[in-house]
Amino acid sequence: MFFAWDITIAAGTGEDELKEQILKITKGVITRLDVKFPPGCHGLVKVRLLRSEFQLVPLSRDEWVTGDDETVPSETYYELEETPPELKFIGCSPDTTYPHTVTVRIQVLPKAIASSMPLFTLFTKLLERIGVL
């Protein structure tokens, strides 16, 4: 399953007045998280994604994901067994002069499929290496 949100962070939103939004998803395994920054952010728009109080993106605690006209990908394997299956988006843009809209994309797969993905990837690489693919 694939989820996406466009989230607007107002100009001058400081770290003391964070933009927060709950992202409702389904139970399963998060296998990919992407944050797309539009042109003009210049690294001034900052984003974090959390599950409860555990920071998923970026993994380095108390740091932020930033960007400018790019998508920042994060391949992961994070099981969502507890209810409610949701993440918390936190963002700020303390030094900006106009609002910016970032896009968050999340891929959630059933555990049985997500668990077999690494094996499938290795098998595909093996086939490529021996020239079958």
KEMARRO-112376 format. One record per residue (C-alpha): residue number from 1; x, y, z. Coordinates in Angstrom, 2 decimals, decimal comma, padded with zeros to 5 digits, m for minus. Example, Ala and Ser with C-alpha at 12.3 -4.5 7.8 and 13.67 -1.06 7.14 Angstrom:
% KEMARRO-112376
<resi: 1 x: 012,30 y: m004,50 z: 007,80>
<resi: 2 x: 013,67 y: m001,06 z: 007,14>
% end
This chain:
% KEMARRO-112376
<resi: 1 x: 000,00 y: 000,00 z: 000,00>
<resi: 2 x: 001,17 y: 003,47 z: m000,81>
<resi: 3 x: 000,30 y: 006,63 z: 001,12>
<resi: 4 x: 001,08 y: 010,26 z: 000,33>
<resi: 5 x: 000,48 y: 013,63 z: 001,98>
<resi: 6 x: 001,20 y: 017,20 z: 000,90>
<resi: 7 x: 001,99 y: 019,16 z: 004,05>
<resi: 8 x: 002,41 y: 022,93 z: 004,05>
<resi: 9 x: 004,74 y: 024,52 z: 006,56>
<resi: 10 x: 004,10 y: 028,23 z: 007,07>
<resi: 11 x: 006,89 y: 030,73 z: 006,56>
<resi: 12 x: 008,96 y: 031,39 z: 009,66>
<resi: 13 x: 007,68 y: 028,34 z: 011,59>
<resi: 14 x: 010,26 y: 028,02 z: 014,35>
<resi: 15 x: 011,41 y: 024,97 z: 016,28>
<resi: 16 x: 009,38 y: 026,25 z: 019,24>
<resi: 17 x: 006,13 y: 026,23 z: 017,20>
<resi: 18 x: 006,50 y: 023,08 z: 015,06>
<resi: 19 x: 004,05 y: 022,06 z: 012,36>
<resi: 20 x: 002,71 y: 018,64 z: 013,42>
<resi: 21 x: 000,43 y: 016,27 z: 011,55>
<resi: 22 x: m000,65 y: 012,69 z: 012,24>
<resi: 23 x: m000,21 y: 010,39 z: 009,23>
<resi: 24 x: m002,69 y: 007,53 z: 009,40>
<resi: 25 x: m001,57 y: 004,35 z: 007,66>
<resi: 26 x: m002,33 y: 000,62 z: 007,93>
<resi: 27 x: m000,73 y: m002,19 z: 009,89>
<resi: 28 x: 002,16 y: m003,88 z: 008,16>
<resi: 29 x: 005,82 y: m003,10 z: 007,51>
<resi: 30 x: 007,05 y: 000,28 z: 006,37>
<resi: 31 x: 009,58 y: m000,47 z: 003,65>
<resi: 32 x: 010,10 y: 003,01 z: 002,25>
<resi: 33 x: 009,68 y: 006,62 z: 003,39>
<resi: 34 x: 010,28 y: 009,53 z: 001,01>
<resi: 35 x: 010,22 y: 013,25 z: 001,68>
<resi: 36 x: 010,00 y: 015,46 z: m001,42>
<resi: 37 x: 011,20 y: 019,05 z: m001,09>
<resi: 38 x: 010,10 y: 021,53 z: m003,78>
<resi: 39 x: 012,45 y: 024,02 z: m005,42>
<resi: 40 x: 013,14 y: 027,03 z: m003,23>
<resi: 41 x: 013,51 y: 025,27 z: 000,14>
<resi: 42 x: 017,29 y: 025,76 z: 000,03>
<resi: 43 x: 017,73 y: 023,40 z: 003,00>
<resi: 44 x: 015,73 y: 025,76 z: 005,23>
<resi: 45 x: 012,66 y: 023,51 z: 005,59>
<resi: 46 x: 013,26 y: 020,78 z: 008,20>
<resi: 47 x: 011,32 y: 017,53 z: 008,60>
<resi: 48 x: 011,17 y: 014,55 z: 010,98>
<resi: 49 x: 008,95 y: 011,45 z: 011,03>
<resi: 50 x: 008,27 y: 009,68 z: 014,32>
<resi: 51 x: 006,44 y: 006,61 z: 015,60>
<resi: 52 x: 005,33 y: 007,45 z: 019,12>
<resi: 53 x: 008,51 y: 009,15 z: 020,34>
<resi: 54 x: 010,90 y: 007,02 z: 018,23>
<resi: 55 x: 012,43 y: 009,05 z: 015,40>
<resi: 56 x: 012,31 y: 007,09 z: 012,12>
<resi: 57 x: 013,54 y: 009,75 z: 009,70>
<resi: 58 x: 016,26 y: 010,73 z: 010,03>
<resi: 59 x: 017,56 y: 008,01 z: 012,33>
<resi: 60 x: 020,05 y: 010,38 z: 013,94>
<resi: 61 x: 018,15 y: 011,65 z: 016,97>
<resi: 62 x: 017,37 y: 015,37 z: 017,10>
<resi: 63 x: 018,53 y: 015,93 z: 013,51>
<resi: 64 x: 016,38 y: 016,96 z: 010,53>
<resi: 65 x: 015,90 y: 015,99 z: 006,89>
<resi: 66 x: 016,34 y: 018,96 z: 004,58>
<resi: 67 x: 016,54 y: 019,43 z: 000,84>
<resi: 68 x: 015,89 y: 021,58 z: m002,20>
<resi: 69 x: 014,15 y: 020,37 z: m005,37>
<resi: 70 x: 014,80 y: 016,74 z: m004,45>
<resi: 71 x: 013,28 y: 013,63 z: m002,95>
<resi: 72 x: 015,07 y: 012,24 z: 000,07>
<resi: 73 x: 014,51 y: 008,46 z: 000,17>
<resi: 74 x: 014,72 y: 006,20 z: 003,19>
<resi: 75 x: 014,51 y: 002,45 z: 002,72>
<resi: 76 x: 013,62 y: 000,81 z: 005,99>
<resi: 77 x: 011,98 y: m002,18 z: 007,63>
<resi: 78 x: 009,76 y: m000,99 z: 010,46>
<resi: 79 x: 006,87 y: m003,14 z: 011,68>
<resi: 80 x: 003,63 y: m001,45 z: 012,69>
<resi: 81 x: 001,86 y: m003,95 z: 014,90>
<resi: 82 x: 000,39 y: m001,62 z: 017,49>
<resi: 83 x: m002,82 y: 000,33 z: 017,10>
<resi: 84 x: m003,28 y: 002,93 z: 015,88>
<resi: 85 x: m000,93 y: 002,51 z: 012,92>
<resi: 86 x: 000,19 y: 006,09 z: 012,46>
<resi: 87 x: 003,26 y: 008,29 z: 012,29>
<resi: 88 x: 003,81 y: 011,86 z: 013,37>
<resi: 89 x: 005,16 y: 014,42 z: 010,93>
<resi: 90 x: 007,08 y: 017,31 z: 012,47>
<resi: 91 x: 008,35 y: 020,22 z: 010,42>
<resi: 92 x: 009,64 y: 023,74 z: 010,71>
<resi: 93 x: 011,04 y: 026,47 z: 008,50>
<resi: 94 x: 012,46 y: 029,15 z: 010,79>
<resi: 95 x: 014,36 y: 031,17 z: 008,18>
<resi: 96 x: 011,90 y: 031,13 z: 005,27>
<resi: 97 x: 009,87 y: 034,04 z: 003,91>
<resi: 98 x: 007,04 y: 032,08 z: 002,28>
<resi: 99 x: 005,27 y: 028,74 z: 002,93>
<resi: 100 x: 006,62 y: 025,48 z: 001,51>
<resi: 101 x: 004,71 y: 022,28 z: 000,80>
<resi: 102 x: 006,64 y: 019,03 z: 001,24>
<resi: 103 x: 005,30 y: 015,66 z: 000,13>
<resi: 104 x: 005,63 y: 012,60 z: 002,36>
<resi: 105 x: 005,28 y: 009,18 z: 000,73>
<resi: 106 x: 005,13 y: 005,93 z: 002,68>
<resi: 107 x: 005,06 y: 002,36 z: 001,41>
<resi: 108 x: 003,55 y: m000,25 z: 003,75>
<resi: 109 x: 003,60 y: m003,94 z: 002,83>
<resi: 110 x: 002,15 y: m007,00 z: 004,54>
<resi: 111 x: 004,78 y: m008,63 z: 006,75>
<resi: 112 x: 004,91 y: m011,82 z: 004,64>
<resi: 113 x: 005,81 y: m009,83 z: 001,53>
<resi: 114 x: 008,16 y: m007,36 z: 003,24>
<resi: 115 x: 010,07 y: m010,22 z: 004,91>
<resi: 116 x: 010,82 y: m011,86 z: 001,57>
<resi: 117 x: 011,97 y: m008,67 z: m000,19>
<resi: 118 x: 015,66 y: m008,87 z: 000,87>
<resi: 119 x: 015,89 y: m012,45 z: m000,39>
<resi: 120 x: 014,23 y: m011,50 z: m003,69>
<resi: 121 x: 016,66 y: m008,58 z: m004,09>
<resi: 122 x: 019,69 y: m010,82 z: m003,47>
<resi: 123 x: 018,37 y: m013,43 z: m005,92>
<resi: 124 x: 017,83 y: m010,75 z: m008,58>
<resi: 125 x: 021,38 y: m009,44 z: m008,10>
<resi: 126 x: 022,74 y: m012,98 z: m008,42>
<resi: 127 x: 020,85 y: m013,49 z: m011,69>
<resi: 128 x: 022,16 y: m010,16 z: m012,99>
<resi: 129 x: 025,71 y: m011,09 z: m012,03>
<resi: 130 x: 025,65 y: m014,42 z: m013,85>
<resi: 131 x: 024,09 y: m012,76 z: m016,89>
<resi: 132 x: 020,59 y: m014,25 z: m016,80>
<resi: 133 x: 018,93 y: m010,83 z: m016,39>
% end
